């Protein structure tokens, strides 16, 4: 397979603000039988989706086996620790979960005795959520596992490369809002 030229990639993907894709060193396509196809060695969405799927599957299996919750529940618990008194809508906004998944998770976690909430006086459907003492204990246990998994994930990466990666991820998180 032959790599597509940067010009071909720009024509197919469109030019954006800033350095990439105009100054990109690699291209997201290759040619196969005269047709441009995704190059999974350089196509950013492939890496993001594949790494996320593998991480989520692995974490969900561990969290279900050890703690009785899934990855969505862990994301919700994390947000409740980060922003105590958070609304479901805010969880959705920050963690990019859909409303139904967030609602199911909050209901499940509350049923497990891990949360408390206060209902808004103006709208009985609107609640602010907190972890209770049991919720914080579970959070702290899972956090240890999550941080170990992160350390294993970035093992062998130079510190300056990790910081550059984090800057790029922050930029892409901002850019994804405009897609």
C-alpha positions as CSV (number, residue, x, y, z in Angstrom):
1,X,0.0,0.0,0.0
2,X,1.2,3.5,-0.9
3,X,0.7,6.4,1.5
4,X,-1.6,9.2,0.2
5,X,0.0,12.6,-0.2
6,X,-0.6,15.4,2.3
7,X,-2.4,17.3,-0.5
8,X,-4.8,14.4,-1.0
9,X,-5.4,14.2,2.7
10,X,-6.1,18.0,2.9
11,X,-8.5,17.7,-0.1
12,X,-10.4,14.9,1.5
13,X,-10.4,16.1,5.1
14,X,-10.6,19.9,4.7
15,X,-8.3,22.5,6.1
16,X,-8.7,23.7,9.7
17,X,-7.3,26.3,12.0
18,X,-3.8,26.0,13.3
19,X,-0.9,23.7,12.3
20,X,-2.7,20.4,11.6
21,X,-3.8,19.2,9.2
22,X,-1.8,21.6,7.0
23,X,1.5,20.8,8.6
24,X,0.9,17.2,9.4
25,X,3.9,15.0,8.9
26,X,1.9,11.7,8.5
27,X,-1.3,11.3,6.6
28,X,-4.5,9.5,7.7
29,X,-4.9,7.5,4.4
30,X,-3.0,5.0,2.2
31,X,-3.8,3.8,-1.2
32,X,-5.0,0.3,-1.8
33,X,-5.7,-0.7,-5.4
34,X,-5.8,3.0,-6.4
35,X,-8.4,3.9,-3.7
36,X,-7.6,6.0,-0.6
37,X,-8.4,4.1,2.6
38,X,-7.9,4.8,6.3
39,X,-4.4,4.2,7.5
40,X,-4.9,2.7,10.9
41,X,-1.2,3.5,11.8
42,X,-1.8,7.2,11.5
43,X,-5.6,7.9,11.7
44,X,-6.2,9.6,15.0
45,X,-9.9,8.5,15.6
46,X,-8.8,4.8,15.2
47,X,-6.3,5.1,18.0
48,X,-8.7,7.1,20.3
49,X,-11.5,4.6,19.8
50,X,-9.4,1.5,20.0
51,X,-7.5,2.6,23.1
52,X,-10.7,3.8,24.8
53,X,-12.6,0.5,24.0
54,X,-9.7,-1.6,25.3
55,X,-9.4,0.5,28.5
56,X,-13.2,0.6,29.1
57,X,-13.6,-3.2,28.6
58,X,-10.7,-4.0,30.9
59,X,-11.7,-1.5,33.6
60,X,-15.4,-2.6,33.5
61,X,-14.4,-6.2,34.0
62,X,-12.2,-5.4,36.9
63,X,-14.6,-3.0,38.5
64,X,-17.6,-5.4,38.1
65,X,-15.6,-8.3,39.6
66,X,-14.0,-6.4,42.5
67,X,-16.6,-3.7,43.3
68,X,-19.9,-4.7,41.7
69,X,-20.1,-1.6,39.4
70,X,-19.3,-0.9,35.7
71,X,-17.2,1.8,34.0
72,X,-20.2,4.1,33.6
73,X,-20.8,3.9,37.4
74,X,-17.1,4.7,38.0
75,X,-17.3,7.7,35.8
76,X,-20.3,9.0,37.6
77,X,-18.7,8.3,41.0
78,X,-15.6,10.2,39.9
79,X,-17.6,13.2,38.9
80,X,-19.5,13.2,42.2
81,X,-16.1,13.2,44.0
82,X,-14.8,16.0,41.7
83,X,-17.9,18.2,41.9
84,X,-20.0,17.3,45.0
85,X,-23.6,18.5,44.6
86,X,-23.4,18.0,40.8
87,X,-26.6,17.5,38.7
88,X,-27.1,14.7,36.2
89,X,-26.9,17.2,33.4
90,X,-23.5,18.4,34.5
91,X,-22.2,14.8,34.7
92,X,-23.4,14.3,31.1
93,X,-21.7,17.5,30.0
94,X,-18.3,16.7,31.5
95,X,-18.0,13.0,31.1
96,X,-19.9,12.9,27.7
97,X,-22.4,10.2,28.9
98,X,-25.9,10.2,27.6
99,X,-28.7,11.1,29.9
100,X,-30.2,7.6,30.1
101,X,-26.9,6.0,31.1
102,X,-26.3,8.7,33.7
103,X,-29.8,8.3,35.1
104,X,-29.5,4.5,35.3
105,X,-26.1,4.8,37.0
106,X,-27.4,7.4,39.6
107,X,-30.4,5.2,40.3
108,X,-28.3,2.1,40.7
109,X,-25.6,3.8,42.8
110,X,-28.3,5.3,45.0
111,X,-30.0,1.9,45.4
112,X,-26.6,0.5,46.5
113,X,-26.5,3.1,49.3
114,X,-23.6,5.0,47.9
115,X,-25.2,8.4,47.2
116,X,-27.4,11.1,48.7
117,X,-29.3,13.8,46.9
118,X,-31.3,17.0,47.4
119,X,-34.3,17.7,45.2
120,X,-34.6,21.2,43.8
121,X,-37.6,23.1,45.3
122,X,-38.6,24.5,41.9
123,X,-38.5,21.1,40.0
124,X,-38.9,17.7,41.7
125,X,-37.1,16.1,38.8
126,X,-33.9,18.1,39.3
127,X,-31.5,16.7,41.9
128,X,-28.1,17.5,43.2
129,X,-26.0,14.4,44.0
130,X,-23.3,13.7,46.5
131,X,-21.3,10.6,47.5
132,X,-22.0,9.5,51.1
133,X,-19.4,7.9,53.3
134,X,-19.8,4.5,51.7
135,X,-19.6,6.1,48.3
136,X,-16.3,7.8,49.2
137,X,-14.9,4.6,50.5
138,X,-15.7,2.9,47.2
139,X,-14.3,5.8,45.3
140,X,-11.1,5.6,47.2
141,X,-10.7,1.9,46.6
142,X,-11.4,2.1,42.9
143,X,-9.2,5.2,42.5
144,X,-6.2,3.1,43.6
145,X,-6.9,0.5,40.9
146,X,-7.6,3.2,38.3
147,X,-4.3,5.0,39.0
148,X,-2.4,1.7,38.8
149,X,-4.0,1.1,35.4
150,X,-3.0,4.6,34.3
151,X,0.6,4.0,35.5
152,X,0.7,0.7,33.6
153,X,-0.7,2.4,30.5
154,X,1.9,5.2,30.3
155,X,4.9,3.0,31.4
156,X,7.8,3.6,29.0
157,X,6.6,7.0,27.9
158,X,9.0,9.9,28.4
159,X,7.6,12.5,30.8
160,X,7.9,15.3,28.2
161,X,6.0,13.1,25.7
162,X,3.2,12.4,28.2
163,X,2.9,16.2,28.8
164,X,2.8,16.8,25.0
165,X,0.2,14.1,24.6
166,X,-2.0,15.6,27.4
167,X,-1.8,19.1,25.7
168,X,-2.9,17.4,22.4
169,X,-5.7,15.6,24.1
170,X,-6.9,18.8,25.7
171,X,-6.9,20.5,22.3
172,X,-8.7,17.7,20.6
173,X,-11.4,17.7,23.4
174,X,-12.0,21.4,22.6
175,X,-12.0,20.7,18.9
176,X,-14.5,17.8,19.1
177,X,-17.1,20.3,20.3
178,X,-17.1,21.9,16.8
179,X,-17.2,18.7,14.8
